[in-house]
Amino acid sequence: MLKDIEVWDGLRYRKVIGKVMTANGLKDFYRPIDFQDDTATQVGMSRFGTSAFFKKNVGFFDDFDTMRYGTYGSTINSIANDVINLTSINGDPMLYMEDIGRFDPNIYRFIEYRYRILNGVSTGWEVFFTNDLYPFAHGEHHIGGSTLIADGQWHTAYIDGWSHPTWKSNGNIRGFRFDWATAPGVNIEIDHIKLTNYSDTVLPVSNSTGFHVGQEVTIADGMNSENVRITGVSASDIIVTPLSVEYQLNAIIARSTSVITSGKIGYLTRTTYTITAN
């Protein structure tokens, strides 16, 4: 009877359990007892060996319990339960939030805007940020946001300040002119607006060593957890697929359990010996 037995040459963790006769004489027959995932550089089938922390620093937060800002092209319909209801009079409604503080542009980068559009009118949004050089809205400091979702449900939109070439160049960020819509007749509710150091996908971390694109990681803070996939890695950031909830300061990002696939097991190629059993 012929039977193929796979012998893994060069496997780091193995145990000799017998001999097999080959054309070149007796060879040790190994049983693997542990594995090396070379991509993650961690022993075993789990990638929890190294963890990194991310911090959500909120530099500014307004939940609109009252109206603190000047407006243009905007009708304030109501303010209740920390939600402001607005209707745009023209195609360029504004909230003047140009002097809300002093924020380090090397730390704070994301303007976060939680909203729901009640009447189905499609629109966009944009900001004109201010800083020590330009304390008032300036055409050179324009950043356009994505198209808002007009389905009557709550959504969160983001603008990444670092996408603008001068966000970091002209001193502290002082605020922005918040153009909350780009079309007339938009009826919207705004729950809050924030200036933070991360979005749902870009996570500043204390250590990105060992993380790589395509890897699945678990994010947990003791109350919530979920698995997401890494789409980008730099020295100080890990970019992941969108998160479903917000996480507390010092939440953990850890490599998740993964299945070792062909090509990642062992160090050398495997050899198949054909032996004859008498």
C-alpha positions as a Markdown table, in Angstrom:
| # | Residue | x | y | z |
|---|---|---|---|---|
| 1 | Met | 0.0 | 0.0 | 0.0 |
| 2 | Leu | 1.3 | 3.4 | -0.9 |
| 3 | Lys | 0.7 | 6.4 | 1.4 |
| 4 | Asp | 2.0 | 10.0 | 1.2 |
| 5 | Ile | 3.2 | 11.5 | 4.4 |
| 6 | Glu | 4.0 | 15.2 | 4.6 |
| 7 | Val | 7.2 | 16.1 | 6.5 |
| 8 | Trp | 7.8 | 19.8 | 7.3 |
| 9 | Asp | 11.5 | 20.5 | 6.9 |
| 10 | Gly | 12.8 | 23.3 | 9.1 |
| 11 | Leu | 9.7 | 23.7 | 11.3 |
| 12 | Arg | 10.6 | 25.6 | 14.3 |
| 13 | Tyr | 8.5 | 23.7 | 16.9 |
| 14 | Arg | 8.3 | 20.0 | 16.1 |
| 15 | Lys | 8.7 | 16.6 | 17.7 |
| 16 | Val | 10.4 | 13.5 | 16.2 |
| 17 | Ile | 8.0 | 10.6 | 16.5 |
| 18 | Gly | 9.7 | 8.0 | 14.3 |
| 19 | Lys | 11.6 | 7.1 | 11.2 |
| 20 | Val | 10.5 | 6.7 | 7.6 |
| 21 | Met | 12.5 | 4.9 | 4.9 |
| 22 | Thr | 13.2 | 6.9 | 1.8 |
| 23 | Ala | 15.3 | 6.4 | -1.3 |
| 24 | Asn | 18.1 | 8.2 | 0.6 |
| 25 | Gly | 17.8 | 6.2 | 3.7 |
| 26 | Leu | 16.0 | 6.7 | 7.0 |
| 27 | Lys | 14.5 | 10.1 | 7.7 |
| 28 | Asp | 13.0 | 11.5 | 10.9 |
| 29 | Phe | 9.2 | 11.9 | 10.8 |
| 30 | Tyr | 8.0 | 15.0 | 12.6 |
| 31 | Arg | 4.8 | 15.9 | 14.3 |
| 32 | Pro | 4.4 | 19.7 | 14.5 |
| 33 | Ile | 3.4 | 21.0 | 17.9 |
| 34 | Asp | 3.4 | 24.8 | 17.3 |
| 35 | Phe | 3.6 | 27.1 | 14.4 |
| 36 | Gln | 5.3 | 30.3 | 13.3 |
| 37 | Asp | 3.3 | 32.9 | 11.6 |
| 38 | Asp | 6.1 | 34.7 | 9.8 |
| 39 | Thr | 3.9 | 37.6 | 8.6 |
| 40 | Ala | 2.9 | 38.6 | 12.1 |
| 41 | Thr | 6.3 | 37.5 | 13.7 |
| 42 | Gln | 4.4 | 35.9 | 16.6 |
| 43 | Val | 4.6 | 32.3 | 17.7 |
| 44 | Gly | 1.3 | 30.4 | 17.6 |
| 45 | Met | -2.0 | 30.7 | 15.8 |
| 46 | Ser | -3.0 | 33.8 | 17.7 |
| 47 | Arg | -2.0 | 37.4 | 16.9 |
| 48 | Phe | -2.6 | 38.8 | 20.4 |
| 49 | Gly | 1.1 | 38.8 | 21.2 |
| 50 | Thr | 1.5 | 42.5 | 20.6 |
| 51 | Ser | -1.0 | 45.3 | 21.5 |
| 52 | Ala | -1.1 | 49.0 | 20.7 |
| 53 | Phe | -3.2 | 51.7 | 22.3 |
| 54 | Phe | -5.2 | 54.4 | 20.6 |
| 55 | Lys | -6.5 | 57.6 | 22.1 |
| 56 | Lys | -9.4 | 59.7 | 21.1 |
| 57 | Asn | -8.6 | 63.2 | 22.2 |
| 58 | Val | -11.6 | 65.5 | 21.9 |
| 59 | Gly | -10.3 | 69.0 | 21.7 |
| 60 | Phe | -13.7 | 70.6 | 21.2 |
| 61 | Phe | -17.3 | 69.4 | 21.6 |
| 62 | Asp | -20.6 | 71.1 | 21.2 |
| 63 | Asp | -23.8 | 69.2 | 21.6 |
| 64 | Phe | -26.0 | 72.3 | 20.7 |
| 65 | Asp | -27.8 | 72.6 | 24.0 |
| 66 | Thr | -28.0 | 76.3 | 23.0 |
| 67 | Met | -26.9 | 78.4 | 20.0 |
| 68 | Arg | -23.6 | 80.1 | 20.7 |
| 69 | Tyr | -22.8 | 81.2 | 17.2 |
| 70 | Gly | -23.8 | 83.7 | 14.5 |
| 71 | Thr | -25.7 | 82.3 | 11.6 |
| 72 | Tyr | -26.2 | 83.1 | 7.9 |
| 73 | Gly | -28.7 | 81.5 | 5.5 |
| 74 | Ser | -30.1 | 79.4 | 8.3 |
| 75 | Thr | -33.5 | 79.2 | 10.1 |
| 76 | Ile | -33.3 | 77.8 | 13.6 |
| 77 | Asn | -36.5 | 75.9 | 14.0 |
| 78 | Ser | -35.8 | 74.5 | 17.5 |
| 79 | Ile | -33.2 | 73.5 | 20.1 |
| 80 | Ala | -34.3 | 70.6 | 22.3 |
| 81 | Asn | -32.6 | 67.6 | 24.0 |
| 82 | Asp | -29.2 | 68.7 | 22.8 |
| 83 | Val | -30.3 | 68.7 | 19.2 |
| 84 | Ile | -30.6 | 71.7 | 16.9 |
| 85 | Asn | -33.1 | 71.7 | 14.0 |
| 86 | Leu | -32.2 | 73.9 | 11.1 |
| 87 | Thr | -33.5 | 74.7 | 7.6 |
| 88 | Ser | -31.2 | 76.3 | 4.9 |
| 89 | Ile | -32.6 | 79.4 | 3.4 |
| 90 | Asn | -30.1 | 79.4 | 0.5 |
| 91 | Gly | -27.4 | 77.3 | -0.9 |
| 92 | Asp | -24.7 | 78.5 | 1.5 |
| 93 | Pro | -26.0 | 78.3 | 5.1 |
| 94 | Met | -23.3 | 78.9 | 7.8 |
| 95 | Leu | -22.5 | 78.8 | 11.5 |
| 96 | Tyr | -19.7 | 81.1 | 12.5 |
| 97 | Met | -17.5 | 79.0 | 14.8 |
| 98 | Glu | -14.3 | 80.8 | 14.0 |
| 99 | Asp | -13.0 | 81.4 | 17.5 |
| 100 | Ile | -13.8 | 78.3 | 19.7 |
| 101 | Gly | -10.3 | 77.8 | 21.2 |
| 102 | Arg | -6.6 | 77.1 | 20.5 |
| 103 | Phe | -5.8 | 73.6 | 19.2 |
| 104 | Asp | -2.5 | 72.1 | 18.2 |
| 105 | Pro | -2.9 | 71.2 | 14.5 |
| 106 | Asn | -0.3 | 68.4 | 14.9 |
| 107 | Ile | -2.7 | 66.6 | 17.3 |
| 108 | Tyr | -6.2 | 67.6 | 16.3 |
| 109 | Arg | -7.2 | 66.9 | 12.7 |
| 110 | Phe | -10.8 | 65.6 | 12.4 |
| 111 | Ile | -14.0 | 67.7 | 12.4 |
| 112 | Glu | -16.8 | 65.3 | 13.2 |
| 113 | Tyr | -20.4 | 66.1 | 12.5 |
| 114 | Arg | -23.4 | 64.0 | 13.6 |
| 115 | Tyr | -26.6 | 64.8 | 11.7 |
| 116 | Arg | -29.8 | 63.5 | 10.1 |
| 117 | Ile | -31.6 | 65.1 | 7.2 |
| 118 | Leu | -35.3 | 65.0 | 7.7 |
| 119 | Asn | -36.8 | 65.9 | 4.3 |
| 120 | Gly | -34.7 | 63.9 | 1.9 |
| 121 | Val | -32.9 | 66.9 | 0.3 |
| 122 | Ser | -29.4 | 65.8 | -0.9 |
| 123 | Thr | -26.6 | 68.1 | 0.0 |
| 124 | Gly | -22.9 | 68.4 | 0.9 |
| 125 | Trp | -21.0 | 70.3 | 3.6 |
| 126 | Glu | -17.7 | 72.2 | 4.0 |
| 127 | Val | -15.6 | 74.2 | 6.4 |
| 128 | Phe | -13.3 | 77.2 | 6.2 |
| 129 | Phe | -10.9 | 76.7 | 9.1 |
| 130 | Thr | -9.2 | 79.5 | 11.0 |
| 131 | Asn | -5.8 | 79.7 | 12.7 |
| 132 | Asp | -3.2 | 82.2 | 14.1 |
| 133 | Leu | -2.5 | 83.6 | 10.6 |
| 134 | Tyr | -6.1 | 83.8 | 9.4 |
| 135 | Pro | -8.4 | 84.2 | 12.4 |
| 136 | Phe | -11.4 | 84.6 | 10.1 |
| 137 | Ala | -12.7 | 82.3 | 7.3 |
| 138 | His | -10.4 | 82.5 | 4.3 |
| 139 | Gly | -10.7 | 81.1 | 0.9 |
| 140 | Glu | -7.3 | 79.4 | 1.1 |
| 141 | His | -8.5 | 77.4 | 4.1 |
| 142 | His | -11.5 | 75.6 | 2.4 |
| 143 | Ile | -12.0 | 71.9 | 2.9 |
| 144 | Gly | -15.0 | 70.1 | 1.3 |
| 145 | Gly | -16.8 | 67.3 | 3.0 |
| 146 | Ser | -18.5 | 64.3 | 1.6 |
| 147 | Thr | -22.1 | 64.2 | 0.3 |
| 148 | Leu | -24.5 | 63.8 | 3.3 |
| 149 | Ile | -26.9 | 60.9 | 3.5 |
| 150 | Ala | -30.5 | 62.1 | 3.3 |
| 151 | Asp | -32.4 | 59.0 | 4.6 |
| 152 | Gly | -33.7 | 60.4 | 7.9 |
| 153 | Gln | -31.3 | 58.4 | 10.0 |
| 154 | Trp | -28.4 | 59.5 | 12.2 |
| 155 | His | -25.0 | 59.6 | 10.5 |
| 156 | Thr | -21.6 | 60.9 | 11.3 |
| 157 | Ala | -19.5 | 62.8 | 8.7 |
| 158 | Tyr | -15.8 | 63.6 | 8.9 |
| 159 | Ile | -13.4 | 66.1 | 7.5 |
| 160 | Asp | -9.7 | 65.4 | 7.8 |
| 161 | Gly | -7.8 | 68.6 | 8.4 |
| 162 | Trp | -4.5 | 67.0 | 7.4 |
| 163 | Ser | -5.9 | 66.7 | 3.9 |
| 164 | His | -5.3 | 70.4 | 3.6 |
| 165 | Pro | -1.7 | 71.4 | 2.9 |
| 166 | Thr | -1.7 | 74.4 | 5.4 |
| 167 | Trp | -3.6 | 72.9 | 8.3 |
| 168 | Lys | -0.3 | 72.5 | 10.2 |
| 169 | Ser | 1.5 | 75.5 | 8.8 |
| 170 | Asn | 0.0 | 78.6 | 10.3 |
| 171 | Gly | -0.1 | 78.2 | 14.1 |
| 172 | Asn | -2.9 | 76.9 | 16.2 |
| 173 | Ile | -6.3 | 76.0 | 14.8 |
| 174 | Arg | -8.8 | 78.4 | 16.3 |
| 175 | Gly | -12.1 | 77.2 | 14.8 |
| 176 | Phe | -13.9 | 77.2 | 11.5 |
| 177 | Arg | -16.8 | 78.5 | 9.6 |
| 178 | Phe | -19.2 | 75.6 | 9.5 |
| 179 | Asp | -21.2 | 75.5 | 6.2 |
| 180 | Trp | -23.5 | 72.7 | 7.3 |
| 181 | Ala | -25.2 | 72.3 | 3.9 |
| 182 | Thr | -24.7 | 73.4 | 0.3 |
| 183 | Ala | -28.3 | 73.5 | -0.9 |
| 184 | Pro | -31.4 | 75.4 | -0.1 |
| 185 | Gly | -34.4 | 73.9 | 1.7 |
| 186 | Val | -32.4 | 71.3 | 3.7 |
| 187 | Asn | -34.1 | 70.4 | 7.0 |
| 188 | Ile | -31.5 | 69.0 | 9.3 |
| 189 | Glu | -31.0 | 68.0 | 12.9 |
| 190 | Ile | -27.4 | 68.3 | 14.3 |
| 191 | Asp | -26.6 | 66.3 | 17.4 |
| 192 | His | -23.0 | 67.5 | 17.9 |
| 193 | Ile | -19.8 | 68.7 | 16.3 |
| 194 | Lys | -16.3 | 67.8 | 17.5 |
| 195 | Leu | -12.7 | 68.4 | 16.8 |
| 196 | Thr | -10.8 | 65.2 | 17.6 |
| 197 | Asn | -7.6 | 63.4 | 16.8 |
| 198 | Tyr | -9.1 | 60.4 | 15.0 |
| 199 | Ser | -12.0 | 59.3 | 12.8 |
| 200 | Asp | -13.8 | 56.0 | 12.5 |
| 201 | Thr | -10.9 | 54.7 | 10.3 |
| 202 | Val | -7.6 | 56.4 | 11.2 |
| 203 | Leu | -6.4 | 55.5 | 14.6 |
| 204 | Pro | -3.3 | 57.2 | 16.0 |
| 205 | Val | -1.4 | 54.5 | 18.1 |
| 206 | Ser | 1.5 | 54.4 | 20.4 |
| 207 | Asn | 3.1 | 51.5 | 18.5 |
| 208 | Ser | 2.3 | 50.1 | 15.0 |
| 209 | Thr | 5.1 | 47.6 | 14.9 |
| 210 | Gly | 3.9 | 44.2 | 13.7 |
| 211 | Phe | 0.7 | 45.4 | 12.3 |
| 212 | His | 0.2 | 45.1 | 8.5 |
| 213 | Val | -2.4 | 45.7 | 5.8 |
| 214 | Gly | -5.0 | 42.9 | 5.5 |
| 215 | Gln | -4.6 | 41.8 | 9.1 |
| 216 | Glu | -7.7 | 41.5 | 11.3 |
| 217 | Val | -7.5 | 43.2 | 14.7 |
| 218 | Thr | -9.8 | 43.4 | 17.7 |
| 219 | Ile | -10.5 | 46.8 | 19.3 |
| 220 | Ala | -11.8 | 46.7 | 22.9 |
| 221 | Asp | -12.2 | 49.1 | 25.8 |
| 222 | Gly | -13.8 | 46.9 | 28.5 |
| 223 | Met | -17.4 | 47.8 | 27.4 |
| 224 | Asn | -17.4 | 47.3 | 23.6 |
| 225 | Ser | -15.3 | 45.3 | 21.2 |
| 226 | Glu | -15.3 | 44.4 | 17.5 |
| 227 | Asn | -13.1 | 43.0 | 14.8 |
| 228 | Val | -11.9 | 45.2 | 12.0 |
| 229 | Arg | -9.5 | 44.8 | 9.1 |
| 230 | Ile | -6.4 | 47.0 | 8.6 |
| 231 | Thr | -6.3 | 48.9 | 5.4 |
| 232 | Gly | -3.2 | 51.0 | 6.0 |
| 233 | Val | -0.3 | 51.3 | 8.4 |
| 234 | Ser | 2.2 | 54.1 | 9.1 |
| 235 | Ala | 4.7 | 54.7 | 12.0 |
| 236 | Ser | 2.0 | 56.4 | 14.0 |
| 237 | Asp | -1.4 | 55.4 | 12.5 |
| 238 | Ile | -3.3 | 52.3 | 11.8 |
| 239 | Ile | -6.1 | 52.7 | 9.3 |
| 240 | Val | -9.0 | 50.2 | 9.7 |
| 241 | Thr | -12.4 | 49.5 | 8.3 |
| 242 | Pro | -15.1 | 51.6 | 9.9 |
| 243 | Leu | -15.9 | 51.1 | 13.6 |
| 244 | Ser | -19.5 | 50.6 | 14.7 |
| 245 | Val | -19.2 | 52.5 | 18.1 |
| 246 | Glu | -16.9 | 55.0 | 19.8 |
| 247 | Tyr | -14.2 | 53.7 | 22.1 |
| 248 | Gln | -12.9 | 55.1 | 25.4 |
| 249 | Leu | -9.4 | 56.5 | 25.9 |
| 250 | Asn | -6.7 | 53.9 | 25.9 |
| 251 | Ala | -8.8 | 51.2 | 24.2 |
| 252 | Ile | -6.6 | 48.3 | 23.0 |
| 253 | Ile | -5.9 | 47.4 | 19.4 |
| 254 | Ala | -4.7 | 43.8 | 19.4 |
| 255 | Arg | -4.0 | 41.2 | 16.7 |
| 256 | Ser | -6.9 | 38.8 | 16.4 |
| 257 | Thr | -6.9 | 35.1 | 16.2 |
| 258 | Ser | -6.3 | 34.1 | 12.6 |
| 259 | Val | -6.1 | 31.0 | 10.6 |
| 260 | Ile | -2.7 | 30.1 | 9.3 |
| 261 | Thr | -2.8 | 29.7 | 5.6 |
| 262 | Ser | -0.6 | 27.9 | 3.1 |
| 263 | Gly | 2.7 | 29.7 | 2.7 |
| 264 | Lys | 2.9 | 31.0 | 6.3 |
| 265 | Ile | 3.6 | 27.8 | 8.1 |
| 266 | Gly | 7.2 | 26.9 | 8.9 |
| 267 | Tyr | 10.3 | 28.3 | 7.3 |
| 268 | Leu | 11.2 | 25.9 | 4.4 |
| 269 | Thr | 9.2 | 24.0 | 1.9 |
| 270 | Arg | 7.5 | 20.8 | 2.7 |
| 271 | Thr | 8.5 | 17.5 | 1.3 |
| 272 | Thr | 6.2 | 14.6 | 0.5 |
| 273 | Tyr | 7.7 | 11.2 | 0.8 |
| 274 | Thr | 6.1 | 8.1 | -0.7 |
| 275 | Ile | 6.6 | 5.1 | 1.5 |
| 276 | Thr | 5.7 | 1.5 | 1.1 |
| 277 | Ala | 3.9 | -0.2 | 4.0 |
| 278 | Asn | 4.4 | -4.0 | 4.1 |
